[in-house]
Amino acid sequence: VADVLIVGGGIIGLSAAYRLATGGRKVRVLDSSGARGASWVAAGMLAPASEASFGEEDLTRLTLAAVPAFTAFAAELEAVTGQPVGLLTEGTLAVAFNPDDRVALDRLTEFRDALDLRTETLTGRQVRALEPYLAAGVRSGVLASDDLSVDNRQYLNTVASAARSAGVEVLDGSGAGTVTHLFRQAGRVVGAATANGVEHRADLVVLCAGAASAGLLDLPVEPVKGQILRLQVPDRLRAAGEVLTHTVRGLVRGSEVYLVPRRTGEIVVGATSEQQGFDVTVTAGAVYELLRNAYELLPISSEFTFYEATAASRPGTPDNGPLVGRYDPGLIVATGHYRNGVLLSAITAEAVARLADDEALAEEWTPFDPHRFDH
Ligand SMILES: Cc1cc2nc3c(=O)[nH]c(=O)nc-3n(C[C@H](O)[C@H](O)[C@H](O)COP(=O)(O)OP(=O)(O)OC[C@H]3O[C@@H](n4cnc5c(N)ncnc54)[C@H](O)[C@@H]3O)c2cc1C
């Protein structure tokens, strides 16, 4: 019998597992895919300012609180494992091409200023001074210097090794790791059953199955498909210095694209946002559009090596905010992180540890109670 059973070993489940284990609990994680869900596919932007959207002020307050939690967590993980997570601090540069793009960007900047998010408006010339390879057609930009990014795969691997060294047991695969249902006794959740017929019992179950969470509990979580590309800057280009240092987000004639650089020379190009159920196939049209928009923004990208096109399901919710809290006796829910799960992983892990100790959550969590959509 584990003290805590975690269902789903993506970035949310593994971060929570690590935090609970360092708090002295015996933790078992059940994961169906070997952590190859959204957390593996994601871009790794940690971007409260450039993700802030109209009507999502509560979410912005949470994502702002998530940044210091993330950097402290990342530093702890790097110290514990000796592995880097690939954190970059240059910030996000949002750029516009034509007058319409600029109007849209200006409206967002006004809204972000009203929330006291630190951004700085730049001319086309100032933008190109920061990123000399950007297209000549870029007319203006906004720099969000407090936004960060992380190499989500290095980070995920680091969290997984830290969790294992803290004593977390991970069972994965389609048989041993796939939970078919949670089971209850006298109204209390007391464990989970896996596809190989094993019943795992625990004092506490934490549901972190990402986009698949609604298959195990009646939650308003729906998959939102994202297709994304990984390119590599060839060494001959890198020899003259990095081709891209900031995360660049562009509105290219109304269509959004982002490029996220890594210290390794990888450049992530994303992403589509599609309501397609659990389909995670890669389509020719999406690859075409992402490459075309990347090329419009950064013409030199046509010389990069193309090495991966993937897709995953973001765990979407009706208000785009996560579902984190006590759900039923014996059950905590930590899912629905939609576009921000990597950023929110550390602060969610802290929240889960507090909930496990029956402690109250910080105020910024109040709007994200998992029962808020109950009728
Ligand atoms: C294209 C794309 C780009 C993104 N970019 C960013 C970004 O830049 N920044 C950011 O913060 N976020 C980003 N996100 C969002 C982020 O990836 C997610 O919010 C986050 O990964 C959610 O983490 P998770 O652990 O809940 O889900 P997942 O990583 O999907 O993990 C869920 C795990 O549960 C397992 N599972 C499912 N069902 C079961 C079951 N029945 N039994 C056992 N295990 C089960 C799955 O196999 C999986 O490993 C992006 C997402 C996509 C798709």
The ligand as a MOL file (V3000), in Angstrom:
LIG
                    3D

  0  0  0     0  0            999 V3000
M  V30 BEGIN CTAB
M  V30 COUNTS 53 58 0 0 0
M  V30 BEGIN ATOM
M  V30 1 C 1.8910 21.7720 -28.8050 0
M  V30 2 C 1.8640 22.1190 -27.3480 0
M  V30 3 C 2.6290 23.1790 -26.8780 0
M  V30 4 C 2.5990 23.5200 -25.5300 0
M  V30 5 N 3.4010 24.5280 -25.0920 0
M  V30 6 C 3.4340 24.8390 -23.7710 0
M  V30 7 C 4.3010 25.8350 -23.2810 0
M  V30 8 O 5.0340 26.4510 -24.0620 0
M  V30 9 N 4.3080 26.1140 -21.9490 0
M  V30 10 C 3.5030 25.4560 -21.0770 0
M  V30 11 O 3.5460 25.7380 -19.8700 0
M  V30 12 N 2.6570 24.4820 -21.5100 0
M  V30 13 C 2.6050 24.1760 -22.8300 0
M  V30 14 N 1.7510 23.2200 -23.2860 0
M  V30 15 C 0.7840 22.6440 -22.3520 0
M  V30 16 C 1.4240 21.5700 -21.5030 0
M  V30 17 O 2.0880 20.6760 -22.3430 0
M  V30 18 C 0.3580 20.8330 -20.6910 0
M  V30 19 O -0.4700 21.7340 -20.0010 0
M  V30 20 C 1.0320 19.9120 -19.6750 0
M  V30 21 O 1.9690 19.1000 -20.3200 0
M  V30 22 C 0.0200 19.0760 -18.9430 0
M  V30 23 O 0.7420 18.1630 -18.1570 0
M  V30 24 P 0.0550 16.8470 -17.6160 0
M  V30 25 O 1.0560 16.1390 -16.8100 0
M  V30 26 O -1.2540 17.2020 -16.9880 0
M  V30 27 O -0.3540 16.0730 -18.9420 0
M  V30 28 P 0.4890 15.0650 -19.8480 0
M  V30 29 O 1.8590 15.4960 -20.0660 0
M  V30 30 O -0.3560 14.8000 -21.0450 0
M  V30 31 O 0.5720 13.7940 -18.9420 0
M  V30 32 C -0.5500 13.0140 -18.6300 0
M  V30 33 C -0.0320 11.6110 -18.4470 0
M  V30 34 O -1.1150 10.8080 -18.0010 0
M  V30 35 C -1.0310 9.5740 -18.6620 0
M  V30 36 N -2.3480 8.9580 -18.6600 0
M  V30 37 C -3.4340 9.3190 -19.3690 0
M  V30 38 N -4.4480 8.4740 -19.0950 0
M  V30 39 C -3.9920 7.6020 -18.1860 0
M  V30 40 C -4.5680 6.4890 -17.5110 0
M  V30 41 N -5.8420 6.1050 -17.7140 0
M  V30 42 N -3.7920 5.7920 -16.6550 0
M  V30 43 C -2.4930 6.1360 -16.4370 0
M  V30 44 N -1.9080 7.1790 -17.0520 0
M  V30 45 C -2.6600 7.8970 -17.9000 0
M  V30 46 C -0.5150 9.9040 -20.0490 0
M  V30 47 O 0.1120 8.7870 -20.6510 0
M  V30 48 C 0.4800 11.0110 -19.7580 0
M  V30 49 O 1.7930 10.5460 -19.5840 0
M  V30 50 C 1.7680 22.8120 -24.6260 0
M  V30 51 C 1.0380 21.7380 -25.0890 0
M  V30 52 C 1.0750 21.3780 -26.4390 0
M  V30 53 C 0.2910 20.1920 -26.9090 0
M  V30 END ATOM
M  V30 BEGIN BOND
M  V30 1 1 1 2
M  V30 2 1 2 3
M  V30 3 2 2 52
M  V30 4 2 3 4
M  V30 5 1 4 5
M  V30 6 1 4 50
M  V30 7 2 5 6
M  V30 8 1 6 7
M  V30 9 1 6 13
M  V30 10 2 7 8
M  V30 11 1 7 9
M  V30 12 1 9 10
M  V30 13 2 10 11
M  V30 14 1 10 12
M  V30 15 2 12 13
M  V30 16 1 13 14
M  V30 17 1 14 15
M  V30 18 1 14 50
M  V30 19 1 15 16
M  V30 20 1 16 17
M  V30 21 1 16 18
M  V30 22 1 18 19
M  V30 23 1 18 20
M  V30 24 1 20 21
M  V30 25 1 20 22
M  V30 26 1 22 23
M  V30 27 1 23 24
M  V30 28 2 24 25
M  V30 29 1 24 26
M  V30 30 1 24 27
M  V30 31 1 27 28
M  V30 32 2 28 29
M  V30 33 1 28 30
M  V30 34 1 28 31
M  V30 35 1 31 32
M  V30 36 1 32 33
M  V30 37 1 33 34
M  V30 38 1 33 48
M  V30 39 1 34 35
M  V30 40 1 35 36
M  V30 41 1 35 46
M  V30 42 1 36 37
M  V30 43 1 36 45
M  V30 44 2 37 38
M  V30 45 1 38 39
M  V30 46 1 39 40
M  V30 47 2 39 45
M  V30 48 1 40 41
M  V30 49 2 40 42
M  V30 50 1 42 43
M  V30 51 2 43 44
M  V30 52 1 44 45
M  V30 53 1 46 47
M  V30 54 1 46 48
M  V30 55 1 48 49
M  V30 56 2 50 51
M  V30 57 1 51 52
M  V30 58 1 52 53
M  V30 END BOND
M  V30 END CTAB
M  END
